[in-house]
Amino acid sequence: MIGALKALIRRKKTEIITTRSALEELIARLSGEPVVAVDLEADSMHHYQEKVCLIQISTPPESVIIDPLAFSDISLLASVMADRDVRKIFHGADYDIRSLYRDFGISVNNLFDTMVACQFLGEKELGLAAVLFKRFGVELDKKFQKADWSRRPLTCEMIEYAVKDTSLLIALYEQLKKELAVKGRLAWVEEESKLLAGVRATSREQEPLFVRFKGAAGMNQRSLAVLEELLRFRDNIARAKDLPPFKILGSETIRKIAEVMPRRHSDLEGISGVSPNLIERFGNDILEAIARGASFPPDRLPSYPSSRRFVKQRRKGDVLKRLKLWRETKAAELGIDAGILVNNNILEGVAEAALSGRRVGGKVISLKHWQDELFGKDLRKLANDLYDGA
């Protein structure tokens, strides 16, 4: 079987859809298929505003590539993606679902995520390359994971890589579906996939840039003010040059500058990631950004948004520790990752309820249907035992 699957990839030249008539013909063919595999390639590593550059689609008879950069409108594809009678197979669908809706307004119904399936089967390596190699002996060349997919023409190697991403997804889906059914976990993946189909990119235009910056939560207010000015400077340059911000100034370098707050060009020289060329090009701008942040009056200094996560005071920490021990034991019994079984936010909500005088009745906070059926009763009992002992 594996040999036949590999032959499917090499069988014929891949059709690249660049005209409306070809897209119409493809949609007609896809509408008659019960299952299609889908993947996207984008250019987030190479441009300021990322965009979908390829849409790969495979069915048992064929694999094709839609080039959205050749179209002013690919809304024809929306009908197939929304069709509840056509199952769509993705691997790691979260980013793709958000991107399809962001760029084209396309929603996906009847989704099945093979990465989620692998998680619920207890697989340790979840990347598509690792999964395809383990199950089919097919290798994906990782050098194309960071390729600039907006460049044209595409090389033969890039096309082959893109097609491999979907050529075996249907076969993978069939394998995983059988294994999940044997374990009684198929409904779990179906529920998770349905929820994934509804994710959307969120607008963060009104919030400070430092909110999305790793490490900002531990900075003092003055450093946050400087960090915000540095991030705005970097963002403006990146936008003007159509480059990802990290290619202007690395995040670790920005963090260090915000903490040290150099005042002269010579002070910048000892900071890792700050080259002589960078100082020559942007040194004055960086120092001006630092000066703006450093001059903020105390009453205007920004604060990192207070975390909604559980505050681990001693009693609360003890309760949460018991809940996590229960989770680890349950996850070990099932052979899956504890964080996949139930995330920390749910456990923190249960712990807060147990310590705030609220008995946990009905469904435990935010449990999905499969979780409630699997361990809802046990978690409610544990939460109420903790409440009684608090």
Secondary structure, 3 states (H helix, E strand, C coil): CHHHHHHHHHCCCCEEECCHHHHHHHHHHHCCCCEEEEEEEECCCCCCCCCEEEEEEECCCCEEEECHHHCCCCCCHHHHHHCCCCEEEECCHHHHHHHHHHHHCCCCCCEEEHHHHHHHCCCCCCCHHHHHHHHHCCCCCHHHHHCCCCCCCCCHHHHHHHHHHHHCHHHHHHHHHHHHHHHCCHHHHHHHHHHHCCCCCCCCCCCCHHHHCCCHHHCCHHHHHHHHHHHHHHHHHHHHHCCCHHHCCCHHHHHHHHHHCCCCHHHHCCCCCCCHHHHHHHHHHHHHHHHHHHCCCHHHCCCCCCCCCCCCCHHHHHHHHHHHHHHHHHHHHHCCCHHHHCCHHHHHHHHHHHHCCCCCCCCCCCCCHHHHHHHHHHHHHHHHHHHHHC
